[in-house]
Amino acid sequence: MKKVYSLIGGIVVIIAILLVSVRHLEKSSGVAGADIVTIYNWGDYIDPNLIKKFESETGYKVNYETFDSNEAMFTKIQQGGTAYDIAIPSEYMIQKMMKENLLLAIDHKKIVGLENIDQRFLDLSFDPDNQFSIPYFWGTVGITYNDKMVEGTRIQHWDDLWQPSLKNNLMLIDGAREVMGFGLQSLGYSLNSKNNQELSAAAEKLNTLTGNIKAIVADEIKMYMINEESAVAVTFSGEAAEMLWENENLHYVIPEEGSNLWFDNIVIPKTAKNIEGAYAFINFMLEPENAAQNAEYIGYATPNKEAVALLPAEISGDEQFYPSDEIISHLEVYEDLGSEYLGIYNDLFLEFKMYRK
């Protein structure tokens, strides 16, 4: 019997040691504990030095995970497998997450620095009074072209993408909203259209573009354009900024007939475990010096007006990436289409990709 008791005692000791070890590993690796802030963000969407600075200043450790689409982010948060303290979705997805009750309301008493945000980017239709989100970055969708391979005067409008001279020389973003969006706007329709005839017309027109398309990709567009393997690309403004920095022959155009004006905001998912840490991160990113550093690193436009004042004039004064109010007035923000029409957009885009094969 003593041997049995000794055996049981030994097992208990081993279990206790294992539990302590597991907790130590969790804490050190950043997957659990009150000192951890778990952030879910787009890939390469924050200066890594800012994460180190945040950890140093606050004492929190950051567990950083990335996603490649709003839809992937939504699904993972909805499933609730990981308790993210911070996520950074786009405007239409914030609308959807609000409808699905996936977000915590922002306690504005805990926010420090919201006055640094330009009023143009507050109280927008997708989140009135910023009840659930805080601005992070904003930008546009437009056309990047190489002036060695094509004259800039010939690339100013969406319709210019259909020029026969661009055969096998056009890169497109791999995104249904973006591609269907410029297809719709090239016909004078809204990129949020729920008119089936307009959607069919846009899809038919896009199918006539396939001969010009070299590839439909994501991050690879940057290397293609920087290395001058393609003449023209439809891309996001921040991606374009990075391309232009690497190749002086590249230029970015926002078609005057309209394009997408997008916003990525910080939210706190309802399953968050470290809410105080989440507020600490939001307030850290609202500090002008940090927002300016992030904007220089990423290339997208910061909504933080005090940060804009800290940026070099060649950045803040560049209307390609900080467009005037006049240009912005022609742009549209993506709206939550609802599951039915989101499915239609995705199906038409998939058919378009299959058609070009």
C-alpha positions as CSV (number, residue, x, y, z in Angstrom):
1,M,0.0,0.0,0.0
2,K,2.9,2.4,0.8
3,K,4.2,1.7,-2.7
4,V,0.8,2.6,-4.2
5,Y,0.7,5.9,-2.2
6,S,4.3,6.6,-3.2
7,L,3.3,6.0,-6.9
8,I,0.3,8.2,-6.6
9,G,2.4,10.9,-4.9
10,G,5.0,10.7,-7.6
11,I,2.3,11.1,-10.3
12,V,0.9,14.1,-8.6
13,V,4.3,15.7,-8.4
14,I,4.9,15.0,-12.1
15,I,1.5,16.5,-13.0
16,A,2.3,19.6,-10.9
17,I,5.7,20.0,-12.6
18,L,4.1,19.7,-16.0
19,L,1.4,22.2,-15.2
20,V,4.0,24.7,-14.0
21,S,6.1,24.1,-17.2
22,V,3.1,24.5,-19.5
23,R,2.1,27.8,-17.8
24,H,5.7,29.0,-18.1
25,L,5.8,28.1,-21.8
26,E,2.5,29.8,-22.4
27,K,3.6,33.0,-20.7
28,S,7.0,33.1,-22.4
29,S,5.6,32.3,-25.9
30,G,2.8,34.9,-25.6
31,V,-0.3,32.8,-25.8
32,A,-1.8,33.3,-22.4
33,G,-1.8,35.5,-19.4
34,A,-2.7,39.0,-18.3
35,D,0.6,40.4,-19.5
36,I,0.0,39.3,-23.1
37,V,-1.6,41.4,-25.8
38,T,-2.7,39.2,-28.7
39,I,-2.9,41.2,-32.0
40,Y,-4.5,40.0,-35.3
41,N,-3.5,42.2,-38.2
42,W,-2.7,42.2,-41.9
43,G,0.7,40.9,-42.9
44,D,3.5,43.5,-42.7
45,Y,1.1,46.1,-41.4
46,I,3.1,47.5,-38.5
47,D,6.7,48.6,-38.0
48,P,8.2,45.7,-36.0
49,N,10.2,48.3,-34.0
50,L,6.9,49.7,-32.7
51,I,6.0,46.3,-31.3
52,K,9.3,46.3,-29.5
53,K,8.8,49.8,-28.3
54,F,5.3,49.0,-27.0
55,E,6.5,46.0,-25.1
56,S,9.4,48.0,-23.6
57,E,7.2,51.0,-22.6
58,T,4.2,49.0,-21.2
59,G,5.7,45.7,-20.0
60,Y,3.2,43.8,-22.1
61,K,4.4,41.0,-24.4
62,V,2.8,40.9,-27.9
63,N,1.6,37.8,-29.5
64,Y,1.2,38.8,-33.2
65,E,-0.7,36.9,-35.8
66,T,-1.6,37.9,-39.4
67,F,-4.4,37.3,-41.9
68,D,-4.6,37.9,-45.6
69,S,-8.3,38.8,-46.1
70,N,-11.1,40.3,-44.1
71,E,-13.1,37.2,-44.6
72,A,-10.4,34.9,-43.1
73,M,-10.1,37.2,-40.1
74,F,-13.9,37.3,-39.6
75,T,-14.2,33.5,-39.7
76,K,-11.4,33.0,-37.2
77,I,-12.8,35.5,-34.8
78,Q,-16.3,34.2,-35.2
79,Q,-15.1,30.7,-34.4
80,G,-13.5,32.0,-31.2
81,G,-10.6,29.6,-31.1
82,T,-8.1,32.4,-30.2
83,A,-8.9,35.2,-27.9
84,Y,-7.6,38.2,-29.9
85,D,-7.4,41.4,-27.9
86,I,-6.9,43.6,-31.0
87,A,-7.9,43.1,-34.7
88,I,-7.7,45.5,-37.6
89,P,-10.5,44.9,-40.2
90,S,-11.7,47.1,-43.0
91,E,-14.8,49.3,-42.8
92,Y,-17.3,47.0,-44.5
93,M,-16.1,44.1,-42.3
94,I,-16.4,46.3,-39.2
95,Q,-20.1,46.8,-40.2
96,K,-20.6,43.0,-40.5
97,M,-18.8,42.3,-37.2
98,M,-21.0,44.8,-35.4
99,K,-24.1,43.1,-36.9
100,E,-22.9,39.8,-35.7
101,N,-22.2,41.1,-32.2
102,L,-18.5,40.2,-32.4
103,L,-17.1,43.5,-31.1
104,L,-16.8,45.2,-27.7
105,A,-18.0,48.8,-27.6
106,I,-15.1,51.3,-27.2
107,D,-15.0,53.0,-23.8
108,H,-13.9,56.5,-24.9
109,K,-13.0,57.4,-21.4
110,K,-10.1,55.0,-21.7
111,I,-8.9,56.4,-25.0
112,V,-6.1,58.9,-25.0
113,G,-5.3,60.8,-28.2
114,L,-8.5,60.5,-30.2
115,E,-8.3,64.3,-30.8
116,N,-5.2,63.6,-32.9
117,I,-7.4,62.0,-35.6
118,D,-8.5,64.2,-38.5
119,Q,-12.2,64.8,-38.1
120,R,-12.7,63.6,-41.8
121,F,-12.0,60.1,-40.6
122,L,-14.2,60.0,-37.5
123,D,-18.0,59.3,-37.2
124,L,-18.2,57.6,-40.6
125,S,-21.2,55.7,-41.8
126,F,-19.8,52.2,-41.1
127,D,-19.3,53.1,-37.4
128,P,-21.2,56.2,-36.2
129,D,-19.5,58.0,-33.3
130,N,-16.7,55.4,-33.5
131,Q,-18.6,53.3,-31.1
132,F,-16.6,50.1,-32.0
133,S,-13.4,51.2,-33.8
134,I,-10.5,53.6,-33.9
135,P,-8.8,54.7,-37.2
136,Y,-5.5,53.1,-38.1
137,F,-4.8,53.6,-41.8
138,W,-6.7,54.7,-44.9
139,G,-6.0,54.7,-48.6
140,T,-7.3,54.2,-52.1
141,V,-7.3,51.7,-55.0
142,G,-5.7,53.0,-58.2
143,I,-3.4,52.3,-61.1
144,T,0.4,52.0,-61.0
145,Y,2.2,52.4,-64.4
146,N,5.8,52.4,-65.6
147,D,6.6,55.4,-67.8
148,K,9.3,53.5,-69.6
149,M,6.7,51.0,-70.8
150,V,3.6,53.1,-71.3
151,E,2.9,56.9,-71.6
152,G,1.3,58.2,-68.4
153,T,-1.2,60.3,-70.4
154,R,-2.6,57.1,-71.7
155,I,-3.2,55.6,-68.2
156,Q,-5.6,58.0,-66.4
157,H,-8.9,56.1,-66.4
158,W,-10.2,52.6,-65.7
159,D,-11.1,52.2,-69.4
160,D,-7.4,52.7,-70.2
161,L,-6.8,49.2,-68.9
162,W,-8.5,47.8,-71.9
163,Q,-6.0,49.2,-74.4
164,P,-4.8,46.5,-76.9
165,S,-1.2,47.8,-76.3
166,L,-1.3,46.4,-72.8
167,K,-1.7,42.7,-73.9
168,N,-0.2,40.4,-71.2
169,N,1.0,43.5,-69.4
170,L,-1.5,44.1,-66.6
171,M,-1.4,42.9,-63.0
172,L,-4.6,42.8,-60.9
173,I,-5.2,42.5,-57.2
174,D,-6.7,39.1,-56.2
175,G,-9.8,40.6,-54.7
176,A,-13.5,40.4,-55.7
177,R,-14.5,43.8,-54.3
178,E,-11.5,45.5,-56.0
179,V,-11.8,44.0,-59.4
180,M,-15.6,44.0,-59.6
181,G,-15.4,47.6,-58.2
182,F,-13.4,49.0,-61.0
183,G,-15.4,47.0,-63.5
184,L,-18.6,48.7,-62.2
185,Q,-17.0,52.2,-62.0
186,S,-15.7,51.9,-65.5
187,L,-19.4,51.8,-66.5
188,G,-20.4,54.6,-64.2
189,Y,-21.9,52.4,-61.6
190,S,-21.4,52.3,-57.8
191,L,-18.8,49.8,-56.6
192,N,-21.5,48.8,-54.0
193,S,-24.1,48.0,-56.6
194,K,-26.8,45.5,-55.8
195,N,-28.3,45.8,-59.3
196,N,-28.1,42.5,-61.0
197,Q,-28.1,44.0,-64.5
198,E,-25.2,46.3,-63.6
199,L,-23.2,43.4,-62.0
200,S,-23.7,41.3,-65.2
201,A,-22.6,44.2,-67.4
202,A,-19.5,44.7,-65.3
203,A,-18.7,41.0,-65.4
204,E,-19.1,40.9,-69.2
205,K,-16.9,43.9,-69.6
206,L,-14.2,42.4,-67.3
207,N,-14.2,39.2,-69.4
208,T,-13.0,41.3,-72.4
209,L,-10.0,42.4,-70.3
210,T,-8.5,38.9,-69.9
211,G,-6.1,39.2,-72.9
212,N,-4.3,42.1,-71.1
213,I,-3.9,40.3,-67.8
214,K,-0.5,38.9,-67.0
215,A,-1.5,37.7,-63.5
216,I,-4.0,38.1,-60.7
217,V,-2.0,38.0,-57.5
218,A,-1.5,39.7,-54.1
219,D,1.8,40.9,-52.6
220,E,3.7,39.6,-55.7
221,I,2.5,42.7,-57.6
222,K,5.2,44.8,-55.9
223,M,8.1,42.7,-57.2
224,Y,6.6,42.4,-60.7
225,M,6.3,46.2,-60.9
226,I,9.6,47.1,-59.2
227,N,11.5,44.7,-61.5
228,E,9.6,46.1,-64.6
229,E,8.1,42.7,-65.5
230,S,4.7,44.4,-66.1
231,A,3.7,47.8,-67.4
232,V,0.6,48.5,-65.4
233,A,-1.1,47.2,-62.2
234,V,-4.3,47.8,-60.2
235,T,-3.2,48.0,-56.6
236,F,-3.6,49.7,-53.2
237,S,-2.1,53.1,-52.5
238,G,0.3,51.9,-49.8
239,E,1.6,49.0,-52.0
240,A,2.1,51.6,-54.8
241,A,4.0,53.9,-52.4
242,E,6.5,51.1,-51.8
243,M,6.9,50.4,-55.5
244,L,7.5,54.0,-56.3
245,W,10.1,54.2,-53.6
246,E,12.0,51.3,-55.2
247,N,11.6,52.4,-58.9
248,E,11.5,56.0,-60.0
249,N,9.8,55.1,-63.3
250,L,6.6,54.1,-61.5
251,H,3.6,56.4,-60.9
252,Y,0.2,56.1,-59.2
253,V,-3.1,57.4,-60.5
254,I,-6.5,57.6,-58.9
255,P,-9.0,57.5,-61.8
256,E,-11.1,60.7,-61.7
257,E,-14.3,58.9,-62.4
258,G,-14.0,57.2,-59.0
259,S,-12.4,54.5,-57.0
260,N,-12.4,52.9,-53.5
261,L,-11.6,54.9,-50.4
262,W,-10.9,52.4,-47.7
263,F,-10.3,52.5,-44.0
264,D,-8.7,50.0,-41.6
265,N,-9.6,50.5,-38.0
266,I,-8.6,49.0,-34.7
267,V,-11.3,47.0,-32.9
268,I,-11.5,44.9,-29.7
269,P,-13.1,41.5,-30.4
270,K,-15.7,40.4,-27.9
271,T,-13.6,37.3,-26.9
272,A,-10.7,39.6,-25.8
273,K,-9.0,38.5,-22.6
274,N,-6.7,41.5,-22.0
275,I,-8.9,44.5,-22.5
276,E,-6.6,46.8,-20.6
277,G,-3.8,45.7,-22.8
278,A,-5.9,46.4,-25.8
279,Y,-6.5,50.0,-24.7
280,A,-2.8,50.4,-24.0
281,F,-2.0,49.4,-27.6
282,I,-4.7,51.7,-29.1
283,N,-3.4,54.7,-27.1
284,F,0.2,53.8,-28.0
285,M,-0.7,53.9,-31.7
286,L,-2.6,57.2,-31.3
287,E,0.6,58.9,-30.2
288,P,1.7,61.1,-33.1
289,E,5.3,59.9,-33.1
290,N,4.3,56.3,-33.3
291,A,1.7,56.9,-36.0
292,A,4.2,58.8,-38.1
293,Q,6.8,56.1,-37.7
294,N,4.2,53.5,-38.7
295,A,3.1,55.5,-41.8
296,E,6.7,55.9,-43.0
297,Y,7.3,52.2,-42.6
298,I,4.1,51.0,-44.2
299,G,3.5,53.6,-46.9
300,Y,-0.3,54.0,-46.3
301,A,-1.9,57.3,-45.2
302,T,-2.3,57.9,-41.5
303,P,-5.6,59.5,-40.3
304,N,-3.6,61.0,-37.4
305,K,-3.3,64.7,-38.3
306,E,-0.6,65.3,-35.7
307,A,1.4,62.5,-37.2
308,V,1.0,63.9,-40.7
309,A,2.6,67.1,-39.5
310,L,5.7,65.1,-38.5
311,L,6.1,63.4,-41.9
312,P,8.5,64.6,-44.5
313,A,6.9,67.1,-46.9
314,E,7.5,64.8,-49.9
315,I,5.2,62.2,-48.2
316,S,2.5,64.4,-46.7
317,G,2.4,66.7,-49.7
318,D,2.1,63.9,-52.3
319,E,-1.5,63.9,-53.6
320,Q,-1.1,60.4,-55.0
321,F,-1.2,59.2,-51.4
322,Y,-2.7,62.1,-49.4
323,P,-5.4,63.1,-52.0
324,S,-7.2,66.4,-51.8
325,D,-10.8,66.7,-50.6
326,E,-11.8,67.2,-54.3
327,I,-10.3,63.8,-55.3
328,I,-11.8,62.2,-52.2
329,S,-15.2,63.5,-53.1
330,H,-15.2,61.1,-56.1
331,L,-14.3,58.0,-54.0
332,E,-16.6,55.4,-52.5
333,V,-16.3,53.4,-49.3
334,Y,-17.1,49.7,-49.4
335,E,-20.3,48.9,-47.7
336,D,-21.3,45.5,-46.2
337,L,-23.2,43.9,-49.1
338,G,-24.8,41.2,-47.0
339,S,-24.2,37.5,-47.6
340,E,-26.3,37.3,-50.7
341,Y,-24.6,39.9,-52.7
342,L,-21.2,39.2,-51.3
343,G,-21.7,35.7,-52.7
344,I,-22.7,37.1,-56.1
345,Y,-19.6,39.3,-56.2
346,N,-17.3,36.4,-55.3
347,D,-19.0,34.1,-57.8
348,L,-18.7,36.6,-60.7
349,F,-15.0,37.2,-59.7
350,L,-14.3,33.5,-59.7
351,E,-16.0,33.1,-63.1
352,F,-13.8,36.0,-64.4
353,K,-10.6,34.2,-63.1
354,M,-11.8,30.9,-64.7
355,Y,-12.7,32.7,-67.9
356,R,-9.2,34.0,-68.5
357,K,-7.8,30.4,-68.3
